[in-house]
Amino acid sequence: MKRQLSLIFGILLVLTIIIAFLTEYSVQKMVVVAILALSGIKFLLVAFHFMELKKANVFWKVTLVFFLMLLIGIIALII
């Protein structure tokens, strides 16, 4: 279990570094959408592994993913 959490933590660090490098480019819609997508992946990793949402009811899992997709979709439309 500790190995899995360390692996997830490493993935989160790598995704954070990738997002930091992407912010150096100009503010194009494609770059912003990529940053949002990577941030969404980070959000789901934290929610499912560190907050133990993977043990929760299916309703909460679907609600969380739907909310994330809705939020990213609205922000992508605004930009």
A tleap script that builds the chain and sets N, CA, C and O, in Angstrom:
source leaprc.protein.ff14SB
mol = sequence {
  NMET LYS ARG GLN LEU SER LEU ILE PHE GLY
  ILE LEU LEU VAL LEU THR ILE ILE ILE ALA
  PHE LEU THR GLU TYR SER VAL GLN LYS MET
  VAL VAL VAL ALA ILE LEU ALA LEU SER GLY
  ILE LYS PHE LEU LEU VAL ALA PHE HIE PHE
  MET GLU LEU LYS LYS ALA ASN VAL PHE TRP
  LYS VAL THR LEU VAL PHE PHE LEU MET LEU
  LEU ILE GLY ILE ILE ALA LEU ILE CILE
}
set mol.1.N position { 0.825 -1.191 0.000 }
set mol.1.CA position { 0.000 0.000 0.000 }
set mol.1.C position { 0.868 1.253 0.000 }
set mol.1.O position { 0.566 2.217 -0.703 }
set mol.2.N position { 1.938 1.245 0.780 }
set mol.2.CA position { 2.809 2.408 0.845 }
set mol.2.C position { 3.470 2.648 -0.506 }
set mol.2.O position { 3.665 3.795 -0.910 }
set mol.3.N position { 3.814 1.570 -1.205 }
set mol.3.CA position { 4.443 1.703 -2.518 }
set mol.3.C position { 3.474 2.365 -3.510 }
set mol.3.O position { 3.880 3.204 -4.314 }
set mol.4.N position { 2.210 1.985 -3.446 }
set mol.4.CA position { 1.210 2.561 -4.348 }
set mol.4.C position { 1.028 4.054 -4.073 }
set mol.4.O position { 0.932 4.848 -5.009 }
set mol.5.N position { 0.979 4.439 -2.803 }
set mol.5.CA position { 0.829 5.849 -2.471 }
set mol.5.C position { 2.056 6.648 -2.906 }
set mol.5.O position { 1.933 7.786 -3.357 }
set mol.6.N position { 3.231 6.052 -2.770 }
set mol.6.CA position { 4.452 6.727 -3.225 }
set mol.6.C position { 4.445 6.897 -4.742 }
set mol.6.O position { 4.890 7.923 -5.256 }
set mol.7.N position { 3.944 5.900 -5.453 }
set mol.7.CA position { 3.854 5.991 -6.904 }
set mol.7.C position { 2.873 7.080 -7.322 }
set mol.7.O position { 3.166 7.862 -8.226 }
set mol.8.N position { 1.723 7.138 -6.678 }
set mol.8.CA position { 0.733 8.184 -6.971 }
set mol.8.C position { 1.315 9.557 -6.669 }
set mol.8.O position { 1.114 10.500 -7.435 }
set mol.9.N position { 2.031 9.675 -5.562 }
set mol.9.CA position { 2.655 10.946 -5.208 }
set mol.9.C position { 3.683 11.355 -6.263 }
set mol.9.O position { 3.765 12.530 -6.624 }
set mol.10.N position { 4.462 10.403 -6.756 }
set mol.10.CA position { 5.430 10.690 -7.816 }
set mol.10.C position { 4.748 11.144 -9.099 }
set mol.10.O position { 5.222 12.064 -9.765 }
set mol.11.N position { 3.639 10.503 -9.446 }
set mol.11.CA position { 2.887 10.904 -10.638 }
set mol.11.C position { 2.348 12.316 -10.478 }
set mol.11.O position { 2.362 13.101 -11.427 }
set mol.12.N position { 1.873 12.644 -9.277 }
set mol.12.CA position { 1.379 13.996 -9.023 }
set mol.12.C position { 2.493 15.029 -9.164 }
set mol.12.O position { 2.268 16.116 -9.697 }
set mol.13.N position { 3.679 14.699 -8.695 }
set mol.13.CA position { 4.812 15.621 -8.845 }
set mol.13.C position { 5.188 15.813 -10.309 }
set mol.13.O position { 5.454 16.936 -10.739 }
set mol.14.N position { 5.212 14.732 -11.073 }
set mol.14.CA position { 5.540 14.829 -12.501 }
set mol.14.C position { 4.491 15.665 -13.232 }
set mol.14.O position { 4.840 16.506 -14.061 }
set mol.15.N position { 3.224 15.446 -12.936 }
set mol.15.CA position { 2.166 16.238 -13.574 }
set mol.15.C position { 2.283 17.715 -13.206 }
set mol.15.O position { 2.032 18.584 -14.041 }
set mol.16.N position { 2.660 18.002 -11.969 }
set mol.16.CA position { 2.848 19.391 -11.548 }
set mol.16.C position { 3.987 20.042 -12.313 }
set mol.16.O position { 3.874 21.198 -12.719 }
set mol.17.N position { 5.075 19.325 -12.515 }
set mol.17.CA position { 6.208 19.861 -13.269 }
set mol.17.C position { 5.828 20.089 -14.728 }
set mol.17.O position { 6.220 21.096 -15.319 }
set mol.18.N position { 5.072 19.171 -15.311 }
set mol.18.CA position { 4.616 19.345 -16.704 }
set mol.18.C position { 3.727 20.575 -16.817 }
set mol.18.O position { 3.857 21.345 -17.768 }
set mol.19.N position { 2.832 20.765 -15.865 }
set mol.19.CA position { 1.958 21.943 -15.882 }
set mol.19.C position { 2.785 23.216 -15.748 }
set mol.19.O position { 2.494 24.215 -16.407 }
set mol.20.N position { 3.809 23.192 -14.904 }
set mol.20.CA position { 4.663 24.371 -14.741 }
set mol.20.C position { 5.375 24.711 -16.054 }
set mol.20.O position { 5.507 25.886 -16.394 }
set mol.21.N position { 5.830 23.702 -16.788 }
set mol.21.CA position { 6.478 23.957 -18.073 }
set mol.21.C position { 5.484 24.460 -19.121 }
set mol.21.O position { 5.829 25.289 -19.963 }
set mol.22.N position { 4.261 23.961 -19.065 }
set mol.22.CA position { 3.252 24.405 -20.033 }
set mol.22.C position { 2.860 25.867 -19.821 }
set mol.22.O position { 2.462 26.541 -20.771 }
set mol.23.N position { 2.966 26.357 -18.605 }
set mol.23.CA position { 2.591 27.743 -18.345 }
set mol.23.C position { 3.591 28.728 -18.931 }
set mol.23.O position { 3.294 29.919 -19.024 }
set mol.24.N position { 4.756 28.262 -19.324 }
set mol.24.CA position { 5.759 29.137 -19.916 }
set mol.24.C position { 5.387 29.536 -21.345 }
set mol.24.O position { 5.885 30.540 -21.855 }
set mol.25.N position { 4.534 28.772 -21.983 }
set mol.25.CA position { 4.134 29.080 -23.357 }
set mol.25.C position { 3.053 30.149 -23.365 }
set mol.25.O position { 2.471 30.482 -22.332 }
set mol.26.N position { 2.804 30.670 -24.538 }
set mol.26.CA position { 1.784 31.704 -24.634 }
set mol.26.C position { 0.414 31.130 -24.255 }
set mol.26.O position { 0.206 29.917 -24.247 }
set mol.27.N position { -0.486 32.019 -23.949 }
set mol.27.CA position { -1.812 31.601 -23.503 }
set mol.27.C position { -2.663 31.297 -24.732 }
set mol.27.O position { -3.458 32.124 -25.179 }
set mol.28.N position { -2.484 30.119 -25.254 }
set mol.28.CA position { -3.321 29.648 -26.347 }
set mol.28.C position { -4.373 28.733 -25.746 }
set mol.28.O position { -4.181 28.137 -24.686 }
set mol.29.N position { -5.483 28.640 -26.451 }
set mol.29.CA position { -6.591 27.844 -25.924 }
set mol.29.C position { -6.184 26.383 -25.735 }
set mol.29.O position { -6.597 25.747 -24.765 }
set mol.30.N position { -5.384 25.851 -26.647 }
set mol.30.CA position { -4.989 24.445 -26.563 }
set mol.30.C position { -4.119 24.190 -25.325 }
set mol.30.O position { -4.253 23.156 -24.670 }
set mol.31.N position { -3.238 25.127 -25.017 }
set mol.31.CA position { -2.377 24.979 -23.838 }
set mol.31.C position { -3.210 25.058 -22.569 }
set mol.31.O position { -2.986 24.296 -21.628 }
set mol.32.N position { -4.166 25.974 -22.539 }
set mol.32.CA position { -5.026 26.113 -21.360 }
set mol.32.C position { -5.869 24.859 -21.158 }
set mol.32.O position { -6.036 24.404 -20.027 }
set mol.33.N position { -6.391 24.306 -22.217 }
set mol.33.CA position { -7.188 23.072 -22.115 }
set mol.33.C position { -6.306 21.909 -21.651 }
set mol.33.O position { -6.752 21.067 -20.871 }
set mol.34.N position { -5.060 21.858 -22.127 }
set mol.34.CA position { -4.141 20.806 -21.678 }
set mol.34.C position { -3.843 20.948 -20.187 }
set mol.34.O position { -3.794 19.952 -19.466 }
set mol.35.N position { -3.646 22.177 -19.726 }
set mol.35.CA position { -3.401 22.408 -18.301 }
set mol.35.C position { -4.626 22.010 -17.488 }
set mol.35.O position { -4.492 21.404 -16.425 }
set mol.36.N position { -5.813 22.344 -17.974 }
set mol.36.CA position { -7.044 21.947 -17.277 }
set mol.36.C position { -7.189 20.426 -17.217 }
set mol.36.O position { -7.585 19.878 -16.188 }
set mol.37.N position { -6.872 19.756 -18.305 }
set mol.37.CA position { -6.986 18.297 -18.338 }
set mol.37.C position { -6.001 17.650 -17.359 }
set mol.37.O position { -6.363 16.727 -16.628 }
set mol.38.N position { -4.765 18.134 -17.348 }
set mol.38.CA position { -3.780 17.583 -16.413 }
set mol.38.C position { -4.166 17.883 -14.968 }
set mol.38.O position { -3.977 17.047 -14.085 }
set mol.39.N position { -4.699 19.060 -14.732 }
set mol.39.CA position { -5.165 19.394 -13.380 }
set mol.39.C position { -6.344 18.513 -12.979 }
set mol.39.O position { -6.466 18.137 -11.813 }
set mol.40.N position { -7.209 18.182 -13.932 }
set mol.40.CA position { -8.318 17.273 -13.652 }
set mol.40.C position { -7.834 15.880 -13.290 }
set mol.40.O position { -8.391 15.234 -12.403 }
set mol.41.N position { -6.797 15.419 -13.977 }
set mol.41.CA position { -6.214 14.116 -13.649 }
set mol.41.C position { -5.637 14.140 -12.238 }
set mol.41.O position { -5.815 13.196 -11.469 }
set mol.42.N position { -4.945 15.229 -11.904 }
set mol.42.CA position { -4.401 15.358 -10.556 }
set mol.42.C position { -5.518 15.355 -9.513 }
set mol.42.O position { -5.402 14.714 -8.468 }
set mol.43.N position { -6.594 16.073 -9.805 }
set mol.43.CA position { -7.733 16.135 -8.898 }
set mol.43.C position { -8.317 14.741 -8.654 }
set mol.43.O position { -8.617 14.377 -7.517 }
set mol.44.N position { -8.474 13.971 -9.725 }
set mol.44.CA position { -9.039 12.625 -9.580 }
set mol.44.C position { -8.090 11.699 -8.823 }
set mol.44.O position { -8.538 10.882 -8.018 }
set mol.45.N position { -6.790 11.817 -9.069 }
set mol.45.CA position { -5.826 10.991 -8.336 }
set mol.45.C position { -5.885 11.286 -6.836 }
set mol.45.O position { -5.896 10.368 -6.017 }
set mol.46.N position { -5.924 12.555 -6.489 }
set mol.46.CA position { -5.995 12.919 -5.076 }
set mol.46.C position { -7.312 12.443 -4.465 }
set mol.46.O position { -7.329 11.893 -3.364 }
set mol.47.N position { -8.401 12.656 -5.179 }
set mol.47.CA position { -9.713 12.280 -4.640 }
set mol.47.C position { -9.837 10.775 -4.446 }
set mol.47.O position { -10.328 10.324 -3.411 }
set mol.48.N position { -9.404 10.002 -5.418 }
set mol.48.CA position { -9.611 8.556 -5.340 }
set mol.48.C position { -8.592 7.849 -4.457 }
set mol.48.O position { -8.926 6.854 -3.814 }
set mol.49.N position { -7.354 8.344 -4.413 }
set mol.49.CA position { -6.337 7.611 -3.666 }
set mol.49.C position { -6.072 8.181 -2.281 }
set mol.49.O position { -5.968 7.419 -1.320 }
set mol.50.N position { -5.960 9.491 -2.151 }
set mol.50.CA position { -5.630 10.059 -0.854 }
set mol.50.C position { -6.864 10.346 -0.014 }
set mol.50.O position { -6.798 10.290 1.214 }
set mol.51.N position { -7.988 10.652 -0.652 }
set mol.51.CA position { -9.235 10.876 0.090 }
set mol.51.C position { -10.066 9.598 0.156 }
set mol.51.O position { -11.156 9.595 0.728 }
set mol.52.N position { -9.558 8.517 -0.423 }
set mol.52.CA position { -10.175 7.192 -0.415 }
set mol.52.C position { -11.596 7.190 -0.965 }
set mol.52.O position { -12.483 6.525 -0.430 }
set mol.53.N position { -11.794 7.933 -2.027 }
set mol.53.CA position { -13.102 7.947 -2.665 }
set mol.53.C position { -13.364 6.642 -3.409 }
set mol.53.O position { -14.508 6.336 -3.746 }
set mol.54.N position { -12.312 5.875 -3.663 }
set mol.54.CA position { -12.516 4.604 -4.367 }
set mol.54.C position { -13.343 3.616 -3.536 }
set mol.54.O position { -13.861 2.635 -4.070 }
set mol.55.N position { -13.463 3.877 -2.235 }
set mol.55.CA position { -14.283 3.025 -1.370 }
set mol.55.C position { -15.699 3.570 -1.206 }
set mol.55.O position { -16.537 2.951 -0.549 }
set mol.56.N position { -15.960 4.729 -1.805 }
set mol.56.CA position { -17.262 5.374 -1.635 }
set mol.56.C position { -18.308 4.749 -2.558 }
set mol.56.O position { -18.000 3.899 -3.393 }
set mol.57.N position { -19.545 5.193 -2.385 }
set mol.57.CA position { -20.657 4.743 -3.202 }
set mol.57.C position { -20.446 5.200 -4.651 }
set mol.57.O position { -19.808 6.225 -4.895 }
set mol.58.N position { -20.976 4.449 -5.593 }
set mol.58.CA position { -20.831 4.760 -7.010 }
set mol.58.C position { -21.422 6.136 -7.340 }
set mol.58.O position { -20.904 6.840 -8.207 }
set mol.59.N position { -22.488 6.515 -6.660 }
set mol.59.CA position { -23.108 7.818 -6.887 }
set mol.59.C position { -22.104 8.944 -6.703 }
set mol.59.O position { -22.055 9.867 -7.517 }
set mol.60.N position { -21.298 8.881 -5.637 }
set mol.60.CA position { -20.337 9.947 -5.363 }
set mol.60.C position { -19.201 9.954 -6.374 }
set mol.60.O position { -18.688 11.015 -6.729 }
set mol.61.N position { -18.813 8.789 -6.833 }
set mol.61.CA position { -17.766 8.717 -7.852 }
set mol.61.C position { -18.234 9.364 -9.152 }
set mol.61.O position { -17.523 10.175 -9.745 }
set mol.62.N position { -19.434 8.998 -9.587 }
set mol.62.CA position { -19.985 9.541 -10.827 }
set mol.62.C position { -20.225 11.041 -10.696 }
set mol.62.O position { -19.963 11.800 -11.629 }
set mol.63.N position { -20.721 11.466 -9.543 }
set mol.63.CA position { -20.967 12.885 -9.313 }
set mol.63.C position { -19.674 13.689 -9.379 }
set mol.63.O position { -19.646 14.770 -9.967 }
set mol.64.N position { -18.620 13.178 -8.789 }
set mol.64.CA position { -17.334 13.869 -8.803 }
set mol.64.C position { -16.785 13.990 -10.221 }
set mol.64.O position { -16.334 15.064 -10.619 }
set mol.65.N position { -16.818 12.912 -10.980 }
set mol.65.CA position { -16.308 12.948 -12.350 }
set mol.65.C position { -17.173 13.858 -13.228 }
set mol.65.O position { -16.643 14.603 -14.053 }
set mol.66.N position { -18.474 13.805 -13.062 }
set mol.66.CA position { -19.375 14.666 -13.825 }
set mol.66.C position { -19.122 16.138 -13.501 }
set mol.66.O position { -19.069 16.970 -14.406 }
set mol.67.N position { -18.969 16.462 -12.223 }
set mol.67.CA position { -18.690 17.839 -11.821 }
set mol.67.C position { -17.377 18.323 -12.419 }
set mol.67.O position { -17.291 19.455 -12.894 }
set mol.68.N position { -16.367 17.484 -12.399 }
set mol.68.CA position { -15.071 17.858 -12.970 }
set mol.68.C position { -15.178 18.113 -14.465 }
set mol.68.O position { -14.645 19.103 -14.966 }
set mol.69.N position { -15.860 17.231 -15.178 }
set mol.69.CA position { -16.026 17.411 -16.631 }
set mol.69.C position { -16.831 18.669 -16.933 }
set mol.69.O position { -16.512 19.401 -17.869 }
set mol.70.N position { -17.866 18.922 -16.148 }
set mol.70.CA position { -18.672 20.119 -16.336 }
set mol.70.C position { -17.851 21.381 -16.089 }
set mol.70.O position { -17.944 22.339 -16.856 }
set mol.71.N position { -17.062 21.389 -15.044 }
set mol.71.CA position { -16.237 22.541 -14.713 }
set mol.71.C position { -15.196 22.810 -15.799 }
set mol.71.O position { -15.033 23.950 -16.233 }
set mol.72.N position { -14.501 21.779 -16.234 }
set mol.72.CA position { -13.500 21.949 -17.296 }
set mol.72.C position { -14.171 22.377 -18.590 }
set mol.72.O position { -13.627 23.215 -19.309 }
set mol.73.N position { -15.326 21.831 -18.904 }
set mol.73.CA position { -16.040 22.202 -20.115 }
set mol.73.C position { -16.463 23.660 -20.111 }
set mol.73.O position { -16.319 24.354 -21.118 }
set mol.74.N position { -16.983 24.127 -18.988 }
set mol.74.CA position { -17.410 25.532 -18.901 }
set mol.74.C position { -16.216 26.462 -19.023 }
set mol.74.O position { -16.283 27.467 -19.731 }
set mol.75.N position { -15.133 26.141 -18.346 }
set mol.75.CA position { -13.946 26.999 -18.432 }
set mol.75.C position { -13.377 26.993 -19.835 }
set mol.75.O position { -12.937 28.036 -20.318 }
set mol.76.N position { -13.370 25.842 -20.511 }
set mol.76.CA position { -12.861 25.766 -21.874 }
set mol.76.C position { -13.732 26.574 -22.842 }
set mol.76.O position { -13.221 27.137 -23.809 }
set mol.77.N position { -15.023 26.632 -22.592 }
set mol.77.CA position { -15.916 27.421 -23.446 }
set mol.77.C position { -15.731 28.923 -23.235 }
set mol.77.O position { -15.867 29.707 -24.175 }
set mol.78.N position { -15.423 29.317 -22.010 }
set mol.78.CA position { -15.240 30.727 -21.705 }
set mol.78.C position { -13.978 31.283 -22.369 }
set mol.78.O position { -13.962 32.426 -22.824 }
set mol.79.N position { -12.943 30.481 -22.420 }
set mol.79.CA position { -11.649 30.942 -22.937 }
set mol.79.C position { -11.711 31.166 -24.435 }
set mol.79.O position { -10.713 31.555 -25.042 }
savepdb mol mol.pdb
quit
